[in-house]
Amino acid sequence: MKSWIARLRMSAALDADRGTPAWSRRRTNASAEICTAEQEMIALDAVLKQTPPRVEAPASLHSSIMQAVRAARGSAPAHRPVTVQRWLPVPVLALLVLLFSVWVIHSPVRKPVQGAKSLVAASAALNLGDEMVRSMPPAMVAPLSEELTRLNRDLGKTAQFLFASLP
């Protein structure tokens, strides 16, 4: 842990161009690890400072960017003027809807076929379903209501017993 902190301090001192700190010179005799780390950092710092940074961009970069911008501008869809062909389907569709509604309104009403069965059977089935809905709940709840009556009777007798037992 101490060597990590010492390395961090040495690196910060070298980055600030202060050279090796005084505390490091005193402690290098105490630890060979810190001494070798300091020598490596000084050598690395010297190599990095001697290497010139590449600042210039390639000359073709600007021209290629501008060419891409021009190509993108040219490929954008142009604003087309509104033409008759574009609006032609709207009135045709409106005319079709109008014709269909007129046909539906003026079509003759179809009379039911003679001899067809009436809806008596369907209404009878519906009435039977309604009757079942009305009669089933009491039949299903009857055992529960009897049990509830017995429970209330037991509670009443228990209350009478407790009141009779009190002094």
N, C-alpha and C positions, 0 to 999 in steps of 0.2 A: 504494500500500500504506500509506504513512504517513497519507494522508488518511482511509483507512478506520479505522485505529486511532484517529486523532484524533476522528473522528465517534463511535466507540464510547465513548471516554472522556467526551466531552461529553454524550452521552446518559445515561451512568451518573451523571454529576454532576447533571444536571437531574432524574433520577429520585429522587436522594437529597436533593433540595431544598438543595443546596449552592451553587447558582448556577453561573456559569461558572468553571472552574478557573483558577488563576493562570497556569499554563503556557500556557493558551489565549490569555489576554490578551496575553501577551508575543509569541506566535507569529502572532497575527492580522495584524500588520503585515507579516509575511514572506510570507503566502500569501492571496491573494484568495479562493481556493476554500474554504479553511477558514473564512474570515470569513463568506462567504455561507452556508455550511452551518451555522455557529453561529447566525446570525440566523434561519434557517429553523427550526432546532430550538427556539430560544427562543420563537418565535411559535407553533409547534405545541404546545409544552408549555403555554403560557398558555391557548390555546384548549381543550386537553384538561382543564386544571384548572378552567376556568370552567364547563364543561358538567357538570351534575349527572347522576350515574348513575341509571338506572332500576332501583330495587330491588324495588318492589312487583309482585307477580304479579296478574293479573286476578282479580277477585272470583269470577268464574264457574269458575275453574280447579278449586278445591277441590270444588265441587258436581259438576262433570262427572267428576272422578276417582272420587268416592264413588258416583256413579250407575253408572259402568262396573264398579266392584267389586261392587256389588249385583247388577247384571245377570249378571256372571260367576258369582256364587255361586248365583243362581237357575237358571242354565242347566246346572249340573252335574247329571249323572244321579243320580237318587235311588236309594238302595239298595232293590232289590226283594226281597221275601221269596221264598224258594224255593217254587215251586208244583209241583203234580203234572204239569202239562203240560211243564215243563222236564225232569223226570226220566223221562217216559214212553218216550222212544225207547231208553233204555238197556236196560230189561228186554225190550223187543220185539226189539232186535238180539240180545241174548243168547239168546232163544228161537229166533230164526231160525238162529243158528249151531248150536245144539243139534239142531234138526230136520235140518239139512243133514248134520251128522256122523252122526246115526243112520241117515239114508238111505244115506250112503256105506258105512257098516259093514254094513248088512243088504241091500244090493243084490246081486243074483246075479252071480256071476263069469261073464263072457262067455267062451265057448269059442271057440277059433280056427275060422275057417271051413274046412270040409273042402275039400280040393283046393287049398289055398293053397300057394304055393311055400315051401319051407323056407329056412332061412338058410344053406344050403350055399353059394350063390353069394356071399353077403356074406362068409362066413368064408374062402372061397377068395381073394377080393380082398384081405382083410386079411393072409392068409398070403403072398400075392404081394408086398404092400408090405413085410412084414417081411423077406422074402428079399432084396428089392432093397436094403434098408437094410444088410443084412449083407454083400452082395457088392459094392456100389458103392465103399466106401472103399478096399479093396485095389486095385481097378481104376484109381481116380483117383490113388492115391498111388504106384503102381508106377513111373511115369517119374521121379518125384522121388526115390524110394529108389535107383533105379539111378544117378542123378546123384550122390547123396550117397555111394554106394559108390565111384564113380570119383574123387570129390573126396578121400575118405579115402585111397585108393590113391596119388594124386598127392602128398598131404601126407607120407605115409610115405616115398615115394621122395625127396622133397625133404629130409626129415630125414636119410635115409641119405647123401645127397650132401653135406650140410653137415657131418655127422660125419666123413665120409671126407676132407673138405677141411681139417679142422682139423689142426694139427701135433701 
